[in-house]
Amino acid sequence: MSTVTAFIRTSKKSKDVNVRFRLRDGRTLQLYHVSELMINSELWDDKKQTIKAKVLYKETERTEFNNAVNDRKKLISEIYSNNIGKSDLTSDWLDAEIDKQLYPEKYGVAPKSFFDIFEEFLDKRKLANVRKNNFKVIIRALKRFEMYKSKKTRTSFELTLDTITSSTLNDINKFLENEHIFYKDYPEIYEAVPETRTPQPRGQNTINDIFTKFRTFYLWAIDEELTRNNPFKNFKIEECVYGTPYYITVEERKKLYQTNLSRHPKLAIQRDVFVFQCLIGCRVGDLYKMTRSNIINGCIEYVARKTKDNNPITVSVPLNATAREILDKYKDCGEKLFPFISEQKYNVAIKRMFLAARLTRPVTIIDPLTRDSEIRPLNEIASSHLARRCFVGNLYKKVKDPNLVGELSGHKKGSKAFSRYRAIDNEIKQELVDMLD
């Protein structure tokens, strides 16, 4: 096993000398490297290979120097481990390889940029495609922030792992809050780094989610020893704020299913799809991937897309009479369960079917931008995710066991997100206190 040690050589006291490094592998190999790191011989602790702990020395400079020594030892170990077994390893070869790593521009090799490292993170981490795409949205936003700063300050601005601070994060936060305004003043930025739609105002929950994912990337970079800098150490990510969960009742779901939509046959199909989704509680992305092969022994079985690349959860939901009836209607669709349309058109159809069924009761929600409560008719805010809420909320009302409901919805045990799907209403509270009688 190879070892790397740092040491100094001098015959005179109190003299500035170079820190040297020795790599040993058994009795047959010794390689030496004289670094550019300088230290006064009186301050060097040969045993600990650092500046002596008890001498007076500026703390920031002490830390910087000791870290530089450790970094050089790690670099030498990495270079050697990538070349073990070669017969022509010499000290001159080691010096050359170290120089290539420290000054790649001298050899026509560009060092990895901040965004190169971010892409490397996406390649190395096992992420579901949805989460990977969410990170790519963040990458594009940071690229636009970098360009915005350069244009705003009229200087060359570049994000790097080592130089981002909590102040930089505050600047990014302001940019994310106001990007829907900036794009009008700097259209060239959005031509260079476009999105599928023009920037829209972001709510604080959305911004919090961006910073949470950004922090995940930084913690990975620190673990990979790509940087020691952690700008999130002094940057607080706000808590997300959610309103009281709302969902349609079983009676409302039945009313929707029984609404006569014969004059709108295409809408009737999507109504059946929505009711079926209410009965199995899956995310719309999982629903759209289902085929007849997912029907096993009277159940729908699938691996939740949100978990499949990390901690796969196989969800099995027994089909009730209504679900089987709906499936039987579309048995001529081949392998597909239903005649699916795009998710965007599906959400539009859901709002239309709710209006047709007169499911327009007022619902109190939290405005994502202002965080103020507002009252909206149910049909205006209905979407595919309401089907999942319908499934979870109504089941929880019956059994009041989050782990049991989670077995059917695909939520992990103890999931914090579960609370956003069910409400503790007065009926549940009354049932609980009645147990005390």
N, C-alpha and C positions, 0 to 999 in steps of 0.2 A: 504494500500500500504506500502510495506517495505522500510526502509531507512537504509543506512549504514553511520556511521560517524567515523572519526578518532579523537583521543584525547590522552592526556598524563596525568599522575598522579605523583605528587611529592610534598613534603613539603619543599624541599630545592631548592634554586636558583642555577643556573649554574651547573646543574648535568645532565649527560647523562642518558636518560631514554628510555624505550621501547615505541614505538607507539602502542596504543591499538585501538581496533575497537569495535563498538557496532552496532548490527543489531536489529532494532525495527520493529515490525509489529503490529500496533494497540496498545492496552493497555495490551494485554495478553502475548506478546512474546518479550523477550529481550535476546539476545545471545551476549557473549563477546569473544574476541580473543586478546591475547597478542602476538604481532608479534616480529620478530627478528630485525626489523628496529629500529635503535637507533638515537636519536637526543638530542642535548643539550636543556634543558628546556627553556633557555633564547632565543633560536632561533625559537621556535615554535609559529606559529600564530594559535591560537585556533579557531578563527572565520573562516579563510580560509582553515584551516587544511593543511597548507603547511609551508615551511620555510618562515620567515618574509621577505617581499620584500625589505626592506631597510637595512637589515644587510649585512655586507660584507661576501660573501660566493662564493667559486669557482663556476662559472656558470654551468659548465658541471656536477658538483656534485649536485648542487641545482636541476637541471633538472632531473637527475637520481633519486634522492631521492623523489621528488614530483611525478614523474611518478610511482615509486614503491608503494607509498601510494595509488595512484589512481588505480593501477593494483590490489592491495589487496582488495580495496573496491568493484571493479567489480567482482573479484573472489568470494568474500563472497556473493554478490547478485546472482551470477549464481548458486552457490551451493544451496542457499536457494530456488531460484525459481524452481529448479529441485526436491525439496523435500517438497514443500508447502502442508500442510494438514496432514503431519505425526505427530503423537502425542508424539514421543520420542525425539524431537529435544532439545539438550542441548548444553552448551558451549563446553563441552568435545567432543561431537559429531562433532561440527563445527571445533575444532582444528584438529581432526583426518582427516576430509574430506579435509581441507586445506593442511595438510601434504601429503595426497595422491596425490593431484594435483601438489604440488611443487616438490615432490620427488617420482615419480611413480616407479622408479627402486627399492625402498625399499619394494614395495609391489608386485614385479614381473610383473609390467606393464611397458612396454617399451614406452617412449615418442614418439610422432609422428615424423617421419623423414621428411626431406625436400620433399622427393618424395611421402611420404604418404599424405602430405598436397597438393601437386600438383595434385595427383589423386582425392583428396577430391574436389578440385576446378573443375575438369572435371565432377564430379558427380553432383555438385550443380549448375553449370552454364548450361543454356539451349544453347547447341551448336549443330549445324548440324553435322552429322557424319563425313563429310569431314573435318570440322574445328577441331573436336575432334581428328581425326587421325593426323592432322597437329601438334597439341599440343603433341601428343604421340611421334612423331618424335623428337620434341624438348626435351622431357623427356629422351629419349634414348640417344640423343647427350650429354645431361648434365651428365648422368650416365657415359658415356665413358670419358667425360672430368674429372670427379671426379677420375676415375680409372687412367687416364693418369697422373694427378697431383701427385697421390700417388706413382706411379712408377717412375716418373721423379724426384721427390724430395726425394724418399725413406723414406717418412714419411706418417703417416695416414692423409689423407686429406678428409674432409667431408663438403659438402655444407649445410649450414643452413640459414634460413631466416634472422637471426640477424647478421650474420657475412659476408655475401656477400657485397662487396664494389664496387665502380666504377673500382678499380684496378682489382678485380676479373672479372668484365665484360670485361675488356680489354683482360685479359688472355683467357676468353671464346671466344672472337672475334678472337684472333690469332689461337686458337685451331680449330675453325670452318673453318678458311681460309686454314689451313694446314692439316686437318684431312685426306685427301686423301694421304698424305705422311706418317703420323704417323701410319696408320694402317699396313704398311709394317714392321715397327719396333716393334709394339706391337700387334701381331696377336691375343694374348690371350684376349685382351680387346674386340675384335670384335667377338670372339667366345662366350664371356660372354654376350655381348649386341649386337646381330647381327641386320643387316638390310637385306632387300630382295636383295640388290646389294652392291657391295663394294663401299666405299665412293668415290664420284666424286668431282672434284674441284667445289667450290661454288662461284657463283657470288655475288657481294656486295648487289644487290637487295634481293637475297635469305637470306643473313645474316641479312639485315635490317628487313626483315619480321619475322625472328626468334626472334630478340630482341624486336620487337613491340609486339609480342605475349607473350614473357617472361615478358615484362613490364605490360601487361594486368593482368597476374597472380599475379604479385607483388602488383599492385594497389588493386586487390581483397583481398589479404592477409592483407593489411593495413586497408581496409574497415571493414574486419572481426575482426580487432584488434588482429591478430595473430602476428603482428610485428609492430614496429614503424620505422623500417629501410627501407629506400628507396634508393637503390644504383643507381637508374636511375636519381636521382636528379642532379648528377654531371656527367652524362654519356650521350653524345649526339648520338642519332641514326641518321645516315646519311640519306639524302634524296634519294629516289629511282630515278634512271635515266632510261628513256624510249626513244626509238627512235621514229621517225615519224611513225604513224600507217600505215600499208599497208594492202590491201585487194584486192580481185579480183573484177573486174568490172562486171556489168551485162552481157556485151558482152563476157567476158571470161567465166563466169558461163554457158552461153548458148553454147559456143564452147565446153566446157567440156561435157555438157549433150548430145550434138549432135555427139560427137566423137564415131566412130564405134569400139566397143569393143567386137564384136561377137566372136572373137577368144579367148577372156578372159572373159567368162561368170561370173565367181565369182567376178572379178574386176568390171564388169559392174553393178553388184548388189550394191557394195559398192559405186560406182560412183553415183548411184541413191540416196542412203542414204545421201551422202554428199550434193548433190544438194538440196534434200529436207531440210536438216539442214540449208542450205543457205537461204531457203525461209521462215523458221520460226524463225531462229536466236537464238535457245536455246543452252545451254551448252550441251556437249556430255553426261554428266551424266544424265541430264533430258531427253534427247532423248532416251537413252537406257531403261528408265523406262516407256516410253509411251506405251499405248496399244490402241486398237480401241475405248475403252471407253473414251479416251481423245478427240475424235472427237465429238464436240457438235455444232449443228446448223451451220455447215460449217466452224467451227473454231477448232484450236487445243487449248485446255485449259489445263494448268498444274500449279502446285505450284512450283516455282523455288527452287530447292534443297538447294541452298546456303542461302536462307532466311527462309525456312519453320520452323525452330526451334526457330527463333528469332522474326522476323517481317514478317510473311508470305505474299508473294505477289502472287496473282493469275494472271497469264498471259494468255491472250486470243489473238490468232493471226489468223485472217481470212486466209483461204487457197485460193491461186490463182489457175488458170487453170493448171499450170505446177505441182504444189504440189498435186492437186487432181488426175492428170494423173499418177503421180508416185505412189500414194497410191493405185490406182486402179490396177496397175501392180502386187501388192503384196497382193491382197485381200484374197488369199488362205493361208496366213500365220497364220490363226487362230486369236487369240487375239493380237498377236504381230504385230507391224507395219511392220517390216522388218526382214529378216534373219540376225540379228546382229552377229558380231564377236567380239573378245576382243578389247578393246580400243587400245591396243598396235598394234595389227594387222591392225586395222582400219587406224591408222596413217601411217603405212607402205603402205597400199593400196592407201591412198590419194597421197602420193609422186609418186607412180607408175602411177596412172591415170593422174596426172598433166604432167608427162613426155610423156605419150601416146598422150595427147592432145596438146603437144608442148607448154604448159604454162610454159615457162622457162625464162621469162624476168628477167633482173637483178633487185634486190631489195636491198636497203641500210638498214642495220640493225645495232643494237648496240650489240657488243660482250658482253655477260653477265659477262665474267670473266675480260676482260681488259677494258671494257667500251669504247673501240675504235669502230668507225664505220667500217663496212666492207660490201662488195657487194657480194651477194649470189644469185644464180638462184632460182626463185620462187618455183620450184618443190622440191628443197632440204629442204626448210624451211616450206613447207605447212604442216598443221596439222588440226585436227578437229576444233580447235579454230578459224581457218581462216574462217570457215563457219559463225560463229557468227560475226566476223569482216565484212565479206561480207554483211551480213544483215544490220548491224548498219551503216556501212560506206556509203553504197549506198542509204539507206533511208535518212540519214542525208543530203546527197548531194541534195536530192529532196526537203526536207521540212525545213531543217536547224533549227529544233526545238528539242533540246535534251529531253525535257519532253515528247513530243509526241512520239518520237522514243523510249524513255525509257518505255513507256506504253506497247510497243510491245516486247521489249527485256528483260524486267524484271529488268532494272536498277532502283534503288531508285532515287527519285527526288533529284537533286543536287549531284549525285554520282560523286566522283572524278575519279573513274575508267572509266567513260564514255569517257573521253578524249583520252583514250588509244585505242579506237575503231574507231575513225573517224579523218580524216585529213582535215585541212582547206587548200585545194589546190588552185592553181591559178585560176581555173574556178570559185570556190566559191567567191574568193576575187574580181574577175572581176564583177561578178553579183552584189556584194554588192556595189562597187563604181559606177556601172552603175545606181544604184538607185538615185545617186546624180545629174544625168543629168536632 
